[in-house]
Amino acid sequence: MPDPLSLEREAAHENSQGHQQSFAAQHFNILADVEEANNRYVEAARHYHRAATAFVGAGEEHLRVAGLHAGEGATGRRGQAATDYGLAASDYWYAGRAYADGYDFEHAAEEMQASAAAYVQGAKVREEEGRASEASTLRVEASFRYLDAQRYYEQALEFHRNLARNFQAIGERRAASDERRQCSDLEAQVRAAAASVNQEGPEYHAAYQSSYAGANRSEYK
């Protein structure tokens, strides 16, 4: 079985590498070297993704061990699992932002979905412990990340729509058809992300209920 402490150390290292690449990307942006900046954003996103994946693995292992024990040991393990899921959610978010800064909106959306899923996992741990308020906050964060995913899928969709129109205009019918198929896939992803906003989020806090009463949450971006 994987050692959660080793996974957490690996995640921390990958997170640090992600920050370094992100700072480098900003440096190349200042120099107006767009290509190199985008390359660094992609590298940053990959490091953040690996960090998040390691944190998820550590959280899963903490939960597995917690299930074998009782008492304070199990409680501590569950608490660490919730922490790891929160850190994973943050690193997936970093990965999504890095991809978006590099104009790779489809991968950005995928990372935001992963961030939302990590928040949901953390919320479930808290719900099982009867900590409803903390769980509700995590589900709010999950809703925001699904909204981010929906927005990025929409940006990717518009990019491929433009490509389809351009290919059609110059007579590249096969390429245009390929792009339209990609658009169909992205439209499905937009709908799925929007549905997740409404399925995974909590009830709105009392202060907002009158504003959102009867509304589809995915429309509020």
GIDA-V160916 format. One record per pair of residues at least 6 apart in sequence whose ideal C-beta (glycine too) atoms are under 8 Angstrom apart, sorted by sequence separation. I is the first residue (numbers start at 1). J is the second residue. D is the distance in Angstrom with one decimal. If there is no record, write none. Layout:
I | J | D
I | J | D
This chain:
28 | 34 | 7.9
99 | 105 | 7.4
126 | 132 | 7.6
167 | 173 | 7.6
203 | 209 | 7.7
66 | 73 | 7.7
67 | 74 | 7.6
28 | 36 | 4.4
29 | 37 | 4.6
66 | 74 | 4.4
69 | 77 | 7.4
99 | 107 | 4.4
100 | 108 | 4.0
126 | 134 | 4.6
127 | 135 | 4.4
167 | 175 | 4.2
168 | 176 | 4.2
204 | 212 | 5.1
212 | 220 | 7.1
28 | 37 | 3.9
66 | 75 | 7.8
99 | 108 | 3.9
126 | 135 | 3.9
167 | 176 | 3.8
26 | 37 | 7.6
66 | 77 | 3.7
96 | 107 | 7.9
97 | 108 | 7.3
123 | 134 | 8.0
124 | 135 | 7.5
165 | 176 | 7.7
25 | 37 | 4.7
28 | 40 | 6.2
65 | 77 | 5.3
66 | 78 | 4.9
96 | 108 | 4.6
99 | 111 | 6.2
123 | 135 | 4.3
126 | 138 | 6.6
163 | 175 | 7.9
164 | 176 | 4.9
167 | 179 | 6.2
25 | 38 | 7.6
96 | 109 | 7.3
123 | 136 | 7.7
63 | 77 | 7.1
96 | 110 | 7.8
25 | 40 | 3.6
62 | 77 | 4.6
63 | 78 | 6.7
66 | 81 | 7.0
96 | 111 | 3.5
123 | 138 | 3.9
164 | 179 | 3.7
24 | 40 | 4.6
25 | 41 | 4.7
62 | 78 | 7.1
95 | 111 | 4.2
96 | 112 | 4.3
122 | 138 | 5.0
123 | 139 | 4.9
163 | 179 | 4.7
164 | 180 | 5.0
201 | 217 | 5.9
22 | 40 | 7.3
62 | 80 | 4.8
63 | 81 | 4.7
93 | 111 | 7.3
120 | 138 | 7.4
161 | 179 | 7.7
198 | 216 | 6.4
21 | 40 | 5.0
22 | 41 | 7.2
25 | 44 | 6.3
62 | 81 | 3.9
92 | 111 | 5.0
93 | 112 | 6.9
95 | 114 | 7.9
96 | 115 | 6.5
119 | 138 | 4.9
120 | 139 | 6.8
123 | 142 | 6.9
160 | 179 | 5.1
164 | 183 | 6.4
198 | 217 | 5.1
21 | 41 | 7.6
92 | 112 | 7.2
119 | 139 | 7.0
197 | 217 | 5.0
198 | 218 | 6.0
59 | 80 | 7.7
60 | 81 | 7.5
197 | 218 | 4.2
21 | 43 | 4.4
22 | 44 | 4.2
58 | 80 | 7.9
59 | 81 | 4.3
62 | 84 | 6.6
92 | 114 | 4.3
93 | 115 | 4.6
119 | 141 | 4.7
120 | 142 | 5.0
160 | 182 | 4.8
161 | 183 | 5.7
194 | 216 | 7.7
21 | 44 | 3.7
58 | 81 | 7.9
59 | 82 | 7.5
92 | 115 | 3.6
119 | 142 | 3.9
160 | 183 | 5.0
195 | 218 | 7.4
20 | 44 | 8.0
59 | 83 | 8.0
194 | 218 | 3.6
19 | 44 | 7.6
59 | 84 | 3.6
90 | 115 | 7.6
116 | 141 | 7.9
117 | 142 | 7.7
193 | 218 | 7.6
18 | 44 | 4.8
21 | 47 | 6.1
58 | 84 | 4.7
59 | 85 | 4.8
89 | 115 | 4.7
92 | 118 | 6.1
116 | 142 | 4.3
119 | 145 | 6.5
157 | 183 | 5.9
160 | 186 | 6.4
18 | 45 | 7.6
88 | 115 | 7.9
89 | 116 | 7.6
116 | 143 | 7.6
56 | 84 | 7.2
18 | 47 | 3.6
55 | 84 | 4.7
56 | 85 | 6.9
59 | 88 | 6.8
89 | 118 | 3.9
116 | 145 | 3.7
157 | 186 | 4.1
17 | 47 | 4.3
18 | 48 | 4.1
55 | 85 | 7.3
88 | 118 | 4.2
89 | 119 | 4.7
115 | 145 | 4.4
116 | 146 | 4.7
156 | 186 | 5.6
157 | 187 | 6.3
15 | 47 | 7.3
55 | 87 | 4.7
56 | 88 | 4.7
86 | 118 | 7.5
113 | 145 | 7.3
14 | 47 | 4.9
15 | 48 | 6.8
18 | 51 | 6.3
55 | 88 | 3.7
85 | 118 | 5.0
86 | 119 | 7.5
89 | 122 | 7.0
112 | 145 | 4.9
113 | 146 | 6.9
115 | 148 | 7.8
116 | 149 | 6.8
153 | 186 | 5.6
157 | 190 | 6.4
14 | 48 | 7.2
85 | 119 | 7.3
112 | 146 | 7.3
52 | 87 | 7.8
53 | 88 | 7.5
14 | 50 | 4.4
15 | 51 | 4.2
52 | 88 | 4.4
55 | 91 | 6.5
85 | 121 | 4.7
86 | 122 | 5.4
112 | 148 | 4.1
113 | 149 | 4.6
153 | 189 | 4.6
154 | 190 | 5.6
14 | 51 | 3.7
51 | 88 | 7.9
52 | 89 | 7.6
85 | 122 | 3.6
112 | 149 | 3.9
153 | 190 | 4.6
13 | 51 | 7.9
52 | 90 | 7.8
11 | 50 | 7.8
12 | 51 | 7.4
52 | 91 | 3.7
109 | 148 | 7.6
110 | 149 | 7.6
10 | 50 | 7.8
11 | 51 | 4.4
14 | 54 | 6.6
51 | 91 | 4.3
52 | 92 | 4.4
82 | 122 | 4.9
85 | 125 | 7.0
108 | 148 | 8.0
109 | 149 | 4.4
112 | 152 | 6.3
150 | 190 | 5.8
153 | 193 | 5.9
10 | 51 | 7.8
11 | 52 | 7.4
109 | 150 | 7.7
49 | 91 | 7.4
109 | 151 | 7.9
11 | 54 | 3.8
48 | 91 | 4.8
49 | 92 | 7.1
52 | 95 | 6.6
82 | 125 | 4.5
109 | 152 | 3.7
150 | 193 | 3.9
10 | 54 | 4.7
11 | 55 | 4.6
48 | 92 | 7.2
81 | 125 | 5.8
82 | 126 | 6.1
108 | 152 | 4.4
109 | 153 | 4.5
149 | 193 | 4.3
150 | 194 | 5.2
8 | 54 | 7.2
48 | 94 | 4.2
49 | 95 | 4.5
106 | 152 | 7.3
147 | 193 | 7.8
7 | 54 | 4.6
8 | 55 | 6.9
11 | 58 | 6.9
48 | 95 | 3.7
78 | 125 | 5.8
105 | 152 | 4.5
106 | 153 | 7.1
109 | 156 | 6.6
146 | 193 | 5.4
149 | 196 | 7.8
150 | 197 | 6.8
7 | 55 | 7.2
105 | 153 | 7.4
146 | 194 | 7.8
45 | 94 | 7.8
46 | 95 | 7.7
7 | 57 | 5.0
8 | 58 | 4.9
44 | 94 | 7.6
45 | 95 | 4.5
48 | 98 | 6.3
78 | 128 | 7.9
105 | 155 | 4.3
106 | 156 | 4.2
146 | 196 | 4.4
147 | 197 | 5.7
7 | 58 | 3.9
44 | 95 | 7.8
45 | 96 | 7.7
78 | 129 | 6.7
105 | 156 | 4.0
146 | 197 | 4.4
86 | 138 | 7.5
89 | 141 | 6.9
93 | 145 | 6.7
96 | 148 | 6.6
100 | 152 | 6.2
4 | 57 | 7.7
5 | 58 | 7.7
45 | 98 | 3.8
92 | 145 | 7.9
96 | 149 | 7.9
4 | 58 | 4.0
7 | 61 | 7.1
44 | 98 | 4.3
45 | 99 | 4.7
75 | 129 | 7.9
105 | 159 | 6.8
143 | 197 | 5.3
146 | 200 | 6.7
2 | 57 | 5.8
4 | 59 | 7.8
93 | 148 | 7.9
146 | 201 | 7.8
2 | 58 | 7.7
42 | 98 | 7.4
89 | 145 | 7.3
96 | 152 | 7.2
4 | 61 | 4.4
41 | 98 | 4.7
42 | 99 | 7.2
45 | 102 | 7.3
143 | 200 | 6.6
3 | 61 | 7.6
4 | 62 | 5.3
41 | 99 | 6.9
142 | 200 | 5.1
143 | 201 | 3.6
2 | 61 | 5.5
45 | 104 | 7.8
142 | 201 | 6.6
143 | 202 | 7.7
1 | 61 | 6.4
41 | 101 | 4.9
42 | 102 | 5.5
4 | 65 | 7.8
41 | 102 | 3.5
139 | 200 | 6.2
140 | 201 | 6.7
42 | 104 | 7.0
45 | 107 | 7.0
49 | 111 | 6.6
52 | 114 | 6.7
56 | 118 | 6.3
59 | 121 | 7.0
63 | 125 | 7.3
139 | 201 | 5.5
140 | 202 | 6.1
1 | 64 | 7.3
48 | 111 | 7.8
52 | 115 | 7.7
55 | 118 | 7.8
59 | 122 | 8.0
139 | 202 | 4.2
38 | 102 | 4.3
37 | 102 | 7.6
38 | 103 | 6.9
49 | 114 | 8.0
56 | 121 | 7.7
45 | 111 | 7.0
52 | 118 | 7.0
136 | 202 | 4.4
135 | 202 | 7.7
136 | 203 | 7.8
150 | 218 | 6.2
151 | 221 | 5.8
147 | 218 | 6.9
150 | 221 | 7.0
22 | 94 | 7.6
146 | 218 | 7.7
18 | 91 | 7.3
25 | 98 | 7.6
147 | 220 | 7.6
143 | 217 | 6.5
147 | 221 | 5.3
4 | 80 | 7.5
8 | 84 | 6.9
11 | 87 | 6.9
15 | 91 | 5.9
18 | 94 | 6.1
22 | 98 | 6.1
25 | 101 | 6.9
11 | 88 | 7.9
14 | 91 | 7.8
18 | 95 | 7.5
21 | 98 | 7.9
25 | 102 | 7.7
15 | 94 | 7.8
4 | 84 | 7.5
11 | 91 | 7.2
18 | 98 | 7.3
106 | 186 | 7.2
109 | 189 | 6.8
113 | 193 | 6.6
116 | 196 | 6.7
120 | 200 | 5.4
113 | 196 | 7.5
109 | 193 | 7.0
116 | 200 | 6.8
